[in-house]
Amino acid sequence: MNCPEISPFYHEFRASLSAFPENEIDALVDSDFVNWYKYQINSRGIVDPLLLSLAWGPSASAKV
């Protein structure tokens, strides 16, 4: 985890999957964490600008 602000959410998500084998947890983190995180930020009414911007993801018009 390269963003300490996200760490509590990451650990909460992984804990919610504790009934699954570790390899499935890793796959579910890869496939579902982003959407779960967005939902958590929106449903909890979080207003921290950094957490909100991370939930929004990159701009659709960003150039690479």
mmCIF file as Biopython writes it, N, C-alpha, C and O atoms, coordinates in Angstrom:
data_model
#
loop_
_atom_site.group_PDB
_atom_site.id
_atom_site.type_symbol
_atom_site.label_atom_id
_atom_site.label_alt_id
_atom_site.label_comp_id
_atom_site.label_asym_id
_atom_site.label_entity_id
_atom_site.label_seq_id
_atom_site.pdbx_PDB_ins_code
_atom_site.Cartn_x
_atom_site.Cartn_y
_atom_site.Cartn_z
_atom_site.occupancy
_atom_site.B_iso_or_equiv
_atom_site.auth_seq_id
_atom_site.auth_asym_id
_atom_site.pdbx_PDB_model_num
ATOM 1   N N  . MET A ? 1  ? 0.861   -1.169  0.000   1.0 0.0 1  A 1 
ATOM 2   C CA . MET A ? 1  ? 0.000   0.000   0.000   1.0 0.0 1  A 1 
ATOM 3   C C  . MET A ? 1  ? 0.902   1.226   0.000   1.0 0.0 1  A 1 
ATOM 4   O O  . MET A ? 1  ? 1.690   1.424   0.925   1.0 0.0 1  A 1 
ATOM 5   N N  . ASN A ? 2  ? 0.787   2.037   -1.026  1.0 0.0 2  A 1 
ATOM 6   C CA . ASN A ? 2  ? 1.651   3.217   -1.136  1.0 0.0 2  A 1 
ATOM 7   C C  . ASN A ? 2  ? 0.963   4.511   -0.718  1.0 0.0 2  A 1 
ATOM 8   O O  . ASN A ? 2  ? 1.506   5.595   -0.932  1.0 0.0 2  A 1 
ATOM 9   N N  . CYS A ? 3  ? -0.208  4.413   -0.131  1.0 0.0 3  A 1 
ATOM 10  C CA . CYS A ? 3  ? -0.934  5.605   0.308   1.0 0.0 3  A 1 
ATOM 11  C C  . CYS A ? 3  ? -1.476  5.342   1.716   1.0 0.0 3  A 1 
ATOM 12  O O  . CYS A ? 3  ? -2.495  4.668   1.874   1.0 0.0 3  A 1 
ATOM 13  N N  . PRO A ? 4  ? -0.799  5.870   2.735   1.0 0.0 4  A 1 
ATOM 14  C CA . PRO A ? 4  ? -1.220  5.563   4.109   1.0 0.0 4  A 1 
ATOM 15  C C  . PRO A ? 4  ? -2.654  5.985   4.430   1.0 0.0 4  A 1 
ATOM 16  O O  . PRO A ? 4  ? -3.281  5.399   5.312   1.0 0.0 4  A 1 
ATOM 17  N N  . GLU A ? 5  ? -3.179  6.984   3.735   1.0 0.0 5  A 1 
ATOM 18  C CA . GLU A ? 5  ? -4.552  7.433   3.986   1.0 0.0 5  A 1 
ATOM 19  C C  . GLU A ? 5  ? -5.579  6.369   3.589   1.0 0.0 5  A 1 
ATOM 20  O O  . GLU A ? 5  ? -6.679  6.333   4.140   1.0 0.0 5  A 1 
ATOM 21  N N  . ILE A ? 6  ? -5.225  5.516   2.649   1.0 0.0 6  A 1 
ATOM 22  C CA . ILE A ? 6  ? -6.132  4.472   2.167   1.0 0.0 6  A 1 
ATOM 23  C C  . ILE A ? 6  ? -6.010  3.200   3.003   1.0 0.0 6  A 1 
ATOM 24  O O  . ILE A ? 6  ? -6.907  2.357   2.990   1.0 0.0 6  A 1 
ATOM 25  N N  . SER A ? 7  ? -4.925  3.066   3.713   1.0 0.0 7  A 1 
ATOM 26  C CA . SER A ? 7  ? -4.628  1.841   4.454   1.0 0.0 7  A 1 
ATOM 27  C C  . SER A ? 7  ? -5.781  1.345   5.334   1.0 0.0 7  A 1 
ATOM 28  O O  . SER A ? 7  ? -6.069  0.148   5.306   1.0 0.0 7  A 1 
ATOM 29  N N  . PRO A ? 8  ? -6.456  2.199   6.111   1.0 0.0 8  A 1 
ATOM 30  C CA . PRO A ? 8  ? -7.572  1.684   6.927   1.0 0.0 8  A 1 
ATOM 31  C C  . PRO A ? 8  ? -8.690  1.066   6.079   1.0 0.0 8  A 1 
ATOM 32  O O  . PRO A ? 8  ? -9.289  0.065   6.474   1.0 0.0 8  A 1 
ATOM 33  N N  . PHE A ? 9  ? -8.965  1.652   4.932   1.0 0.0 9  A 1 
ATOM 34  C CA . PHE A ? 9  ? -10.001 1.115   4.045   1.0 0.0 9  A 1 
ATOM 35  C C  . PHE A ? 9  ? -9.557  -0.222  3.454   1.0 0.0 9  A 1 
ATOM 36  O O  . PHE A ? 9  ? -10.337 -1.172  3.381   1.0 0.0 9  A 1 
ATOM 37  N N  . TYR A ? 10 ? -8.305  -0.278  3.038   1.0 0.0 10 A 1 
ATOM 38  C CA . TYR A ? 10 ? -7.738  -1.501  2.471   1.0 0.0 10 A 1 
ATOM 39  C C  . TYR A ? 10 ? -7.833  -2.648  3.478   1.0 0.0 10 A 1 
ATOM 40  O O  . TYR A ? 10 ? -8.268  -3.747  3.133   1.0 0.0 10 A 1 
ATOM 41  N N  . HIS A ? 11 ? -7.430  -2.392  4.710   1.0 0.0 11 A 1 
ATOM 42  C CA . HIS A ? 11 ? -7.468  -3.432  5.736   1.0 0.0 11 A 1 
ATOM 43  C C  . HIS A ? 11 ? -8.910  -3.815  6.088   1.0 0.0 11 A 1 
ATOM 44  O O  . HIS A ? 11 ? -9.194  -4.984  6.349   1.0 0.0 11 A 1 
ATOM 45  N N  . GLU A ? 12 ? -9.801  -2.855  6.095   1.0 0.0 12 A 1 
ATOM 46  C CA . GLU A ? 12 ? -11.218 -3.157  6.349   1.0 0.0 12 A 1 
ATOM 47  C C  . GLU A ? 12 ? -11.780 -4.052  5.254   1.0 0.0 12 A 1 
ATOM 48  O O  . GLU A ? 12 ? -12.499 -5.010  5.538   1.0 0.0 12 A 1 
ATOM 49  N N  . PHE A ? 13 ? -11.452 -3.743  4.008   1.0 0.0 13 A 1 
ATOM 50  C CA . PHE A ? 13 ? -11.935 -4.544  2.884   1.0 0.0 13 A 1 
ATOM 51  C C  . PHE A ? 13 ? -11.389 -5.967  2.973   1.0 0.0 13 A 1 
ATOM 52  O O  . PHE A ? 13 ? -12.139 -6.933  2.836   1.0 0.0 13 A 1 
ATOM 53  N N  . ARG A ? 14 ? -10.087 -6.092  3.202   1.0 0.0 14 A 1 
ATOM 54  C CA . ARG A ? 14 ? -9.486  -7.427  3.317   1.0 0.0 14 A 1 
ATOM 55  C C  . ARG A ? 14 ? -10.110 -8.202  4.482   1.0 0.0 14 A 1 
ATOM 56  O O  . ARG A ? 14 ? -10.359 -9.401  4.360   1.0 0.0 14 A 1 
ATOM 57  N N  . ALA A ? 15 ? -10.359 -7.536  5.595   1.0 0.0 15 A 1 
ATOM 58  C CA . ALA A ? 15 ? -10.960 -8.205  6.752   1.0 0.0 15 A 1 
ATOM 59  C C  . ALA A ? 15 ? -12.365 -8.711  6.430   1.0 0.0 15 A 1 
ATOM 60  O O  . ALA A ? 15 ? -12.787 -9.752  6.932   1.0 0.0 15 A 1 
ATOM 61  N N  . SER A ? 16 ? -13.083 -7.970  5.590   1.0 0.0 16 A 1 
ATOM 62  C CA . SER A ? 16 ? -14.437 -8.390  5.223   1.0 0.0 16 A 1 
ATOM 63  C C  . SER A ? 16 ? -14.427 -9.647  4.354   1.0 0.0 16 A 1 
ATOM 64  O O  . SER A ? 16 ? -15.462 -10.285 4.164   1.0 0.0 16 A 1 
ATOM 65  N N  . LEU A ? 17 ? -13.265 -9.993  3.835   1.0 0.0 17 A 1 
ATOM 66  C CA . LEU A ? 17 ? -13.125 -11.167 2.972   1.0 0.0 17 A 1 
ATOM 67  C C  . LEU A ? 17 ? -12.426 -12.324 3.677   1.0 0.0 17 A 1 
ATOM 68  O O  . LEU A ? 17 ? -11.971 -13.262 3.022   1.0 0.0 17 A 1 
ATOM 69  N N  . SER A ? 18 ? -12.338 -12.271 4.984   1.0 0.0 18 A 1 
ATOM 70  C CA . SER A ? 18 ? -11.529 -13.239 5.733   1.0 0.0 18 A 1 
ATOM 71  C C  . SER A ? 18 ? -11.980 -14.695 5.569   1.0 0.0 18 A 1 
ATOM 72  O O  . SER A ? 18 ? -11.204 -15.608 5.848   1.0 0.0 18 A 1 
ATOM 73  N N  . ALA A ? 19 ? -13.192 -14.922 5.131   1.0 0.0 19 A 1 
ATOM 74  C CA . ALA A ? 19 ? -13.671 -16.293 4.935   1.0 0.0 19 A 1 
ATOM 75  C C  . ALA A ? 19 ? -13.101 -16.930 3.667   1.0 0.0 19 A 1 
ATOM 76  O O  . ALA A ? 19 ? -13.198 -18.143 3.486   1.0 0.0 19 A 1 
ATOM 77  N N  . PHE A ? 20 ? -12.509 -16.120 2.794   1.0 0.0 20 A 1 
ATOM 78  C CA . PHE A ? 20 ? -11.969 -16.614 1.536   1.0 0.0 20 A 1 
ATOM 79  C C  . PHE A ? 20 ? -10.505 -17.018 1.697   1.0 0.0 20 A 1 
ATOM 80  O O  . PHE A ? 20 ? -9.815  -16.504 2.577   1.0 0.0 20 A 1 
ATOM 81  N N  . PRO A ? 21 ? -10.024 -17.939 0.849   1.0 0.0 21 A 1 
ATOM 82  C CA . PRO A ? 21 ? -8.589  -18.253 0.844   1.0 0.0 21 A 1 
ATOM 83  C C  . PRO A ? 21 ? -7.777  -17.023 0.408   1.0 0.0 21 A 1 
ATOM 84  O O  . PRO A ? 21 ? -8.284  -16.162 -0.310  1.0 0.0 21 A 1 
ATOM 85  N N  . GLU A ? 22 ? -6.534  -16.951 0.841   1.0 0.0 22 A 1 
ATOM 86  C CA . GLU A ? 22 ? -5.687  -15.784 0.586   1.0 0.0 22 A 1 
ATOM 87  C C  . GLU A ? 22 ? -5.572  -15.446 -0.901  1.0 0.0 22 A 1 
ATOM 88  O O  . GLU A ? 22 ? -5.613  -14.271 -1.266  1.0 0.0 22 A 1 
ATOM 89  N N  . ASN A ? 23 ? -5.427  -16.460 -1.770  1.0 0.0 23 A 1 
ATOM 90  C CA . ASN A ? 23 ? -5.298  -16.168 -3.202  1.0 0.0 23 A 1 
ATOM 91  C C  . ASN A ? 23 ? -6.580  -15.553 -3.768  1.0 0.0 23 A 1 
ATOM 92  O O  . ASN A ? 23 ? -6.515  -14.728 -4.679  1.0 0.0 23 A 1 
ATOM 93  N N  . GLU A ? 24 ? -7.732  -15.940 -3.245  1.0 0.0 24 A 1 
ATOM 94  C CA . GLU A ? 24 ? -8.991  -15.337 -3.684  1.0 0.0 24 A 1 
ATOM 95  C C  . GLU A ? 24 ? -9.130  -13.916 -3.150  1.0 0.0 24 A 1 
ATOM 96  O O  . GLU A ? 24 ? -9.661  -13.040 -3.832  1.0 0.0 24 A 1 
ATOM 97  N N  . ILE A ? 25 ? -8.653  -13.693 -1.931  1.0 0.0 25 A 1 
ATOM 98  C CA . ILE A ? 25 ? -8.687  -12.341 -1.370  1.0 0.0 25 A 1 
ATOM 99  C C  . ILE A ? 25 ? -7.876  -11.403 -2.248  1.0 0.0 25 A 1 
ATOM 100 O O  . ILE A ? 25 ? -8.323  -10.300 -2.561  1.0 0.0 25 A 1 
ATOM 101 N N  . ASP A ? 26 ? -6.688  -11.836 -2.646  1.0 0.0 26 A 1 
ATOM 102 C CA . ASP A ? 26 ? -5.851  -11.002 -3.517  1.0 0.0 26 A 1 
ATOM 103 C C  . ASP A ? 26 ? -6.570  -10.682 -4.825  1.0 0.0 26 A 1 
ATOM 104 O O  . ASP A ? 26 ? -6.534  -9.544  -5.293  1.0 0.0 26 A 1 
ATOM 105 N N  . ALA A ? 27 ? -7.220  -11.678 -5.412  1.0 0.0 27 A 1 
ATOM 106 C CA . ALA A ? 27 ? -7.948  -11.459 -6.665  1.0 0.0 27 A 1 
ATOM 107 C C  . ALA A ? 27 ? -9.127  -10.512 -6.452  1.0 0.0 27 A 1 
ATOM 108 O O  . ALA A ? 27 ? -9.385  -9.650  -7.292  1.0 0.0 27 A 1 
ATOM 109 N N  . LEU A ? 28 ? -9.839  -10.662 -5.342  1.0 0.0 28 A 1 
ATOM 110 C CA . LEU A ? 28 ? -10.975 -9.785  -5.055  1.0 0.0 28 A 1 
ATOM 111 C C  . LEU A ? 28 ? -10.523 -8.356  -4.771  1.0 0.0 28 A 1 
ATOM 112 O O  . LEU A ? 28 ? -11.200 -7.405  -5.161  1.0 0.0 28 A 1 
ATOM 113 N N  . VAL A ? 29 ? -9.396  -8.198  -4.104  1.0 0.0 29 A 1 
ATOM 114 C CA . VAL A ? 29 ? -8.853  -6.854  -3.891  1.0 0.0 29 A 1 
ATOM 115 C C  . VAL A ? 29 ? -8.575  -6.214  -5.244  1.0 0.0 29 A 1 
ATOM 116 O O  . VAL A ? 29 ? -8.932  -5.059  -5.479  1.0 0.0 29 A 1 
ATOM 117 N N  . ASP A ? 30 ? -7.933  -6.975  -6.134  1.0 0.0 30 A 1 
ATOM 118 C CA . ASP A ? 30 ? -7.613  -6.443  -7.462  1.0 0.0 30 A 1 
ATOM 119 C C  . ASP A ? 30 ? -8.864  -6.071  -8.247  1.0 0.0 30 A 1 
ATOM 120 O O  . ASP A ? 30 ? -8.880  -5.053  -8.939  1.0 0.0 30 A 1 
ATOM 121 N N  . SER A ? 31 ? -9.904  -6.879  -8.146  1.0 0.0 31 A 1 
ATOM 122 C CA . SER A ? 31 ? -11.085 -6.643  -8.983  1.0 0.0 31 A 1 
ATOM 123 C C  . SER A ? 31 ? -12.146 -5.749  -8.345  1.0 0.0 31 A 1 
ATOM 124 O O  . SER A ? 31 ? -12.882 -5.071  -9.063  1.0 0.0 31 A 1 
ATOM 125 N N  . ASP A ? 32 ? -12.243 -5.730  -7.013  1.0 0.0 32 A 1 
ATOM 126 C CA . ASP A ? 32 ? -13.389 -5.080  -6.376  1.0 0.0 32 A 1 
ATOM 127 C C  . ASP A ? 32 ? -13.076 -3.924  -5.436  1.0 0.0 32 A 1 
ATOM 128 O O  . ASP A ? 32 ? -13.975 -3.160  -5.086  1.0 0.0 32 A 1 
ATOM 129 N N  . PHE A ? 33 ? -11.827 -3.779  -5.024  1.0 0.0 33 A 1 
ATOM 130 C CA . PHE A ? 33 ? -11.522 -2.757  -4.019  1.0 0.0 33 A 1 
ATOM 131 C C  . PHE A ? 33 ? -11.872 -1.351  -4.491  1.0 0.0 33 A 1 
ATOM 132 O O  . PHE A ? 33 ? -12.424 -0.569  -3.717  1.0 0.0 33 A 1 
ATOM 133 N N  . VAL A ? 34 ? -11.571 -1.015  -5.719  1.0 0.0 34 A 1 
ATOM 134 C CA . VAL A ? 34 ? -11.801 0.354   -6.206  1.0 0.0 34 A 1 
ATOM 135 C C  . VAL A ? 34 ? -13.272 0.736   -6.079  1.0 0.0 34 A 1 
ATOM 136 O O  . VAL A ? 34 ? -13.591 1.810   -5.568  1.0 0.0 34 A 1 
ATOM 137 N N  . ASN A ? 35 ? -14.156 -0.122  -6.535  1.0 0.0 35 A 1 
ATOM 138 C CA . ASN A ? 35 ? -15.590 0.188   -6.446  1.0 0.0 35 A 1 
ATOM 139 C C  . ASN A ? 35 ? -16.076 0.192   -5.001  1.0 0.0 35 A 1 
ATOM 140 O O  . ASN A ? 35 ? -16.887 1.037   -4.621  1.0 0.0 35 A 1 
ATOM 141 N N  . TRP A ? 36 ? -15.584 -0.746  -4.196  1.0 0.0 36 A 1 
ATOM 142 C CA . TRP A ? 36 ? -15.944 -0.774  -2.778  1.0 0.0 36 A 1 
ATOM 143 C C  . TRP A ? 36 ? -15.496 0.513   -2.102  1.0 0.0 36 A 1 
ATOM 144 O O  . TRP A ? 36 ? -16.248 1.104   -1.327  1.0 0.0 36 A 1 
ATOM 145 N N  . TYR A ? 37 ? -14.279 0.948   -2.391  1.0 0.0 37 A 1 
ATOM 146 C CA . TYR A ? 37 ? -13.736 2.174   -1.793  1.0 0.0 37 A 1 
ATOM 147 C C  . TYR A ? 37 ? -14.586 3.390   -2.182  1.0 0.0 37 A 1 
ATOM 148 O O  . TYR A ? 37 ? -14.929 4.204   -1.324  1.0 0.0 37 A 1 
ATOM 149 N N  . LYS A ? 38 ? -14.923 3.514   -3.453  1.0 0.0 38 A 1 
ATOM 150 C CA . LYS A ? 38 ? -15.771 4.627   -3.906  1.0 0.0 38 A 1 
ATOM 151 C C  . LYS A ? 38 ? -17.094 4.632   -3.144  1.0 0.0 38 A 1 
ATOM 152 O O  . LYS A ? 38 ? -17.551 5.680   -2.688  1.0 0.0 38 A 1 
ATOM 153 N N  . TYR A ? 39 ? -17.701 3.461   -3.011  1.0 0.0 39 A 1 
ATOM 154 C CA . TYR A ? 39 ? -18.973 3.366   -2.294  1.0 0.0 39 A 1 
ATOM 155 C C  . TYR A ? 39 ? -18.802 3.788   -0.837  1.0 0.0 39 A 1 
ATOM 156 O O  . TYR A ? 39 ? -19.628 4.533   -0.310  1.0 0.0 39 A 1 
ATOM 157 N N  . GLN A ? 40 ? -17.751 3.325   -0.186  1.0 0.0 40 A 1 
ATOM 158 C CA . GLN A ? 40 ? -17.515 3.659   1.219   1.0 0.0 40 A 1 
ATOM 159 C C  . GLN A ? 40 ? -17.337 5.158   1.414   1.0 0.0 40 A 1 
ATOM 160 O O  . GLN A ? 40 ? -17.900 5.733   2.346   1.0 0.0 40 A 1 
ATOM 161 N N  . ILE A ? 41 ? -16.574 5.785   0.558   1.0 0.0 41 A 1 
ATOM 162 C CA . ILE A ? 41 ? -16.343 7.228   0.667   1.0 0.0 41 A 1 
ATOM 163 C C  . ILE A ? 41 ? -17.663 7.978   0.500   1.0 0.0 41 A 1 
ATOM 164 O O  . ILE A ? 41 ? -17.963 8.890   1.270   1.0 0.0 41 A 1 
ATOM 165 N N  . ASN A ? 42 ? -18.444 7.597   -0.497  1.0 0.0 42 A 1 
ATOM 166 C CA . ASN A ? 42 ? -19.714 8.281   -0.752  1.0 0.0 42 A 1 
ATOM 167 C C  . ASN A ? 42 ? -20.754 8.002   0.331   1.0 0.0 42 A 1 
ATOM 168 O O  . ASN A ? 42 ? -21.457 8.920   0.753   1.0 0.0 42 A 1 
ATOM 169 N N  . SER A ? 43 ? -20.863 6.774   0.781   1.0 0.0 43 A 1 
ATOM 170 C CA . SER A ? 43 ? -21.910 6.427   1.745   1.0 0.0 43 A 1 
ATOM 171 C C  . SER A ? 43 ? -21.606 6.918   3.156   1.0 0.0 43 A 1 
ATOM 172 O O  . SER A ? 43 ? -22.523 7.083   3.960   1.0 0.0 43 A 1 
ATOM 173 N N  . ARG A ? 44 ? -20.356 7.149   3.463   1.0 0.0 44 A 1 
ATOM 174 C CA . ARG A ? 44 ? -19.985 7.609   4.805   1.0 0.0 44 A 1 
ATOM 175 C C  . ARG A ? 44 ? -19.944 9.129   4.910   1.0 0.0 44 A 1 
ATOM 176 O O  . ARG A ? 44 ? -19.704 9.675   5.987   1.0 0.0 44 A 1 
ATOM 177 N N  . GLY A ? 45 ? -20.177 9.803   3.804   1.0 0.0 45 A 1 
ATOM 178 C CA . GLY A ? 45 ? -20.173 11.262  3.831   1.0 0.0 45 A 1 
ATOM 179 C C  . GLY A ? 45 ? -18.805 11.862  4.115   1.0 0.0 45 A 1 
ATOM 180 O O  . GLY A ? 45 ? -18.700 12.934  4.711   1.0 0.0 45 A 1 
ATOM 181 N N  . ILE A ? 46 ? -17.773 11.177  3.694   1.0 0.0 46 A 1 
ATOM 182 C CA . ILE A ? 46 ? -16.404 11.655  3.930   1.0 0.0 46 A 1 
ATOM 183 C C  . ILE A ? 46 ? -16.141 12.880  3.069   1.0 0.0 46 A 1 
ATOM 184 O O  . ILE A ? 46 ? -16.472 12.897  1.883   1.0 0.0 46 A 1 
ATOM 185 N N  . VAL A ? 47 ? -15.542 13.908  3.672   1.0 0.0 47 A 1 
ATOM 186 C CA . VAL A ? 47 ? -15.295 15.159  2.950   1.0 0.0 47 A 1 
ATOM 187 C C  . VAL A ? 47 ? -13.807 15.478  2.819   1.0 0.0 47 A 1 
ATOM 188 O O  . VAL A ? 47 ? -13.453 16.538  2.302   1.0 0.0 47 A 1 
ATOM 189 N N  . ASP A ? 48 ? -12.939 14.594  3.271   1.0 0.0 48 A 1 
ATOM 190 C CA . ASP A ? 48 ? -11.497 14.809  3.130   1.0 0.0 48 A 1 
ATOM 191 C C  . ASP A ? 48 ? -11.158 14.898  1.641   1.0 0.0 48 A 1 
ATOM 192 O O  . ASP A ? 48 ? -11.434 13.956  0.897   1.0 0.0 48 A 1 
ATOM 193 N N  . PRO A ? 49 ? -10.566 16.009  1.189   1.0 0.0 49 A 1 
ATOM 194 C CA . PRO A ? 49 ? -10.298 16.201  -0.236  1.0 0.0 49 A 1 
ATOM 195 C C  . PRO A ? 49 ? -9.415  15.110  -0.849  1.0 0.0 49 A 1 
ATOM 196 O O  . PRO A ? 49 ? -9.639  14.711  -1.991  1.0 0.0 49 A 1 
ATOM 197 N N  . LEU A ? 50 ? -8.430  14.631  -0.116  1.0 0.0 50 A 1 
ATOM 198 C CA . LEU A ? 50 ? -7.555  13.588  -0.656  1.0 0.0 50 A 1 
ATOM 199 C C  . LEU A ? 50 ? -8.322  12.288  -0.854  1.0 0.0 50 A 1 
ATOM 200 O O  . LEU A ? 50 ? -8.225  11.666  -1.912  1.0 0.0 50 A 1 
ATOM 201 N N  . LEU A ? 51 ? -9.079  11.875  0.146   1.0 0.0 51 A 1 
ATOM 202 C CA . LEU A ? 51 ? -9.845  10.633  0.031   1.0 0.0 51 A 1 
ATOM 203 C C  . LEU A ? 51 ? -10.884 10.726  -1.075  1.0 0.0 51 A 1 
ATOM 204 O O  . LEU A ? 51 ? -11.114 9.757   -1.800  1.0 0.0 51 A 1 
ATOM 205 N N  . LEU A ? 52 ? -11.510 11.887  -1.205  1.0 0.0 52 A 1 
ATOM 206 C CA . LEU A ? 52 ? -12.483 12.083  -2.286  1.0 0.0 52 A 1 
ATOM 207 C C  . LEU A ? 52 ? -11.814 12.007  -3.652  1.0 0.0 52 A 1 
ATOM 208 O O  . LEU A ? 52 ? -12.326 11.347  -4.556  1.0 0.0 52 A 1 
ATOM 209 N N  . SER A ? 53 ? -10.684 12.673  -3.808  1.0 0.0 53 A 1 
ATOM 210 C CA . SER A ? 53 ? -10.019 12.674  -5.112  1.0 0.0 53 A 1 
ATOM 211 C C  . SER A ? 53 ? -9.549  11.278  -5.485  1.0 0.0 53 A 1 
ATOM 212 O O  . SER A ? 53 ? -9.586  10.906  -6.658  1.0 0.0 53 A 1 
ATOM 213 N N  . LEU A ? 54 ? -9.108  10.503  -4.507  1.0 0.0 54 A 1 
ATOM 214 C CA . LEU A ? 54 ? -8.708  9.129   -4.797  1.0 0.0 54 A 1 
ATOM 215 C C  . LEU A ? 54 ? -9.912  8.279   -5.187  1.0 0.0 54 A 1 
ATOM 216 O O  . LEU A ? 54 ? -9.794  7.392   -6.032  1.0 0.0 54 A 1 
ATOM 217 N N  . ALA A ? 55 ? -11.052 8.537   -4.588  1.0 0.0 55 A 1 
ATOM 218 C CA . ALA A ? 55 ? -12.266 7.799   -4.948  1.0 0.0 55 A 1 
ATOM 219 C C  . ALA A ? 55 ? -12.729 8.150   -6.358  1.0 0.0 55 A 1 
ATOM 220 O O  . ALA A ? 55 ? -13.253 7.298   -7.076  1.0 0.0 55 A 1 
ATOM 221 N N  . TRP A ? 56 ? -12.532 9.412   -6.752  1.0 0.0 56 A 1 
ATOM 222 C CA . TRP A ? 56 ? -12.939 9.829   -8.096  1.0 0.0 56 A 1 
ATOM 223 C C  . TRP A ? 56 ? -12.049 9.218   -9.166  1.0 0.0 56 A 1 
ATOM 224 O O  . TRP A ? 56 ? -12.497 9.011   -10.294 1.0 0.0 56 A 1 
ATOM 225 N N  . GLY A ? 57 ? -10.797 8.926   -8.833  1.0 0.0 57 A 1 
ATOM 226 C CA . GLY A ? 57 ? -9.869  8.358   -9.808  1.0 0.0 57 A 1 
ATOM 227 C C  . GLY A ? 57 ? -9.336  9.418   -10.742 1.0 0.0 57 A 1 
ATOM 228 O O  . GLY A ? 57 ? -9.585  10.609  -10.553 1.0 0.0 57 A 1 
ATOM 229 N N  . PRO A ? 58 ? -8.598  8.981   -11.758 1.0 0.0 58 A 1 
ATOM 230 C CA . PRO A ? 58 ? -8.008  9.941   -12.692 1.0 0.0 58 A 1 
ATOM 231 C C  . PRO A ? 58 ? -9.069  10.603  -13.568 1.0 0.0 58 A 1 
ATOM 232 O O  . PRO A ? 58 ? -10.140 10.044  -13.802 1.0 0.0 58 A 1 
ATOM 233 N N  . SER A ? 59 ? -8.758  11.770  -14.032 1.0 0.0 59 A 1 
ATOM 234 C CA . SER A ? 59 ? -9.649  12.490  -14.937 1.0 0.0 59 A 1 
ATOM 235 C C  . SER A ? 59 ? -9.787  11.726  -16.245 1.0 0.0 59 A 1 
ATOM 236 O O  . SER A ? 59 ? -8.816  11.171  -16.758 1.0 0.0 59 A 1 
ATOM 237 N N  . ALA A ? 60 ? -10.990 11.702  -16.770 1.0 0.0 60 A 1 
ATOM 238 C CA . ALA A ? 60 ? -11.219 11.044  -18.057 1.0 0.0 60 A 1 
ATOM 239 C C  . ALA A ? 60 ? -10.478 11.749  -19.180 1.0 0.0 60 A 1 
ATOM 240 O O  . ALA A ? 60 ? -10.211 11.153  -20.223 1.0 0.0 60 A 1 
ATOM 241 N N  . SER A ? 61 ? -10.145 13.013  -18.969 1.0 0.0 61 A 1 
ATOM 242 C CA . SER A ? 61 ? -9.447  13.759  -20.013 1.0 0.0 61 A 1 
ATOM 243 C C  . SER A ? 61 ? -7.941  13.839  -19.766 1.0 0.0 61 A 1 
ATOM 244 O O  . SER A ? 61 ? -7.242  14.576  -20.462 1.0 0.0 61 A 1 
ATOM 245 N N  . ALA A ? 62 ? -7.438  13.095  -18.791 1.0 0.0 62 A 1 
ATOM 246 C CA . ALA A ? 62 ? -5.997  13.115  -18.503 1.0 0.0 62 A 1 
ATOM 247 C C  . ALA A ? 62 ? -5.230  12.499  -19.663 1.0 0.0 62 A 1 
ATOM 248 O O  . ALA A ? 62 ? -5.652  11.498  -20.242 1.0 0.0 62 A 1 
ATOM 249 N N  . LYS A ? 63 ? -4.131  13.094  -19.985 1.0 0.0 63 A 1 
ATOM 250 C CA . LYS A ? 63 ? -3.274  12.594  -21.068 1.0 0.0 63 A 1 
ATOM 251 C C  . LYS A ? 63 ? -2.069  11.892  -20.452 1.0 0.0 63 A 1 
ATOM 252 O O  . LYS A ? 63 ? -1.522  12.336  -19.443 1.0 0.0 63 A 1 
ATOM 253 N N  . VAL A ? 64 ? -1.670  10.796  -21.074 1.0 0.0 64 A 1 
ATOM 254 C CA . VAL A ? 64 ? -0.463  10.094  -20.609 1.0 0.0 64 A 1 
ATOM 255 C C  . VAL A ? 64 ? 0.602   10.095  -21.673 1.0 0.0 64 A 1 
ATOM 256 O O  . VAL A ? 64 ? 1.686   9.552   -21.461 1.0 0.0 64 A 1 
#
